[in-house]
Amino acid sequence: MGRLFAVQLEGKMYSCKHCQTHLALSEDIVSKSFHCRHGKAYLFSKAVNVSLGPREERMMMTGMHTVCDIFCVRCGSIVGWKYEAAHEKAQKYKEGKFILERYKVSGPDGSNYWISHEPQIGGSDADDA
């Protein structure tokens, strides 16, 4: 394996809770009203220091989407997913954007988020938009 060159972000950022690798800036948050299997999630316009898994069709609460899981480049932890395509017109705004699951990241103040142990009904991706 080659040398890892991680992007260092300046400002209020979200990072991997396992290895503290920078992932996204708080100014790039598009929405805080998303949900995943484990609780809340944030939609970001961009993310860094992530690698993409294979594309797959996934039925979510807002319909069918083509997504890729995203992984921290340093430790390999799954931190969320990227929307590649939305099959419904009303969901097209998500294309090319990233979801970071709150319980898998540390916030700008260094805090880790509470993990919900309540079962979630249906697929990931509920949003109030």
C-alpha positions, 0 to 999 in steps of 0.5 A: 500500500502506498503513502496516505495523503489525507486532506486537512480541512480548516474550520469547523469540521466533522471527522471519523470518530475512530481515527479523527480523519477530516471528512467534511466542513460544517459549512457544507451541510445541506440538511440536518434532517436525514435519518439512517438505520442508527439515527440521525444523519447529515447531507453534505454537498462534499466530503473528503478523505473517503473512498467509494464502495460499489454502486448499488440500487437501494430502496429508501424511505424516499424511493429508489436511489443508486448509492455507494457506501463511503469509507474513511480512507485512513481506517476503512470505517464506513461513515455513510453513503454517496447519492449517485442517482435518484429515480424520482424527480423530487429527489434529484437534489441529492445526486452527487451529495454525501450522507455522514451518519452522526454516530459514525463521526465526531462533530466540530466540537469533538463530540461523539453522538448518541447511538440510538438503539431503537429499531428503525422501520424501513430503509435509510434516508428519511428527510423532512425536505 
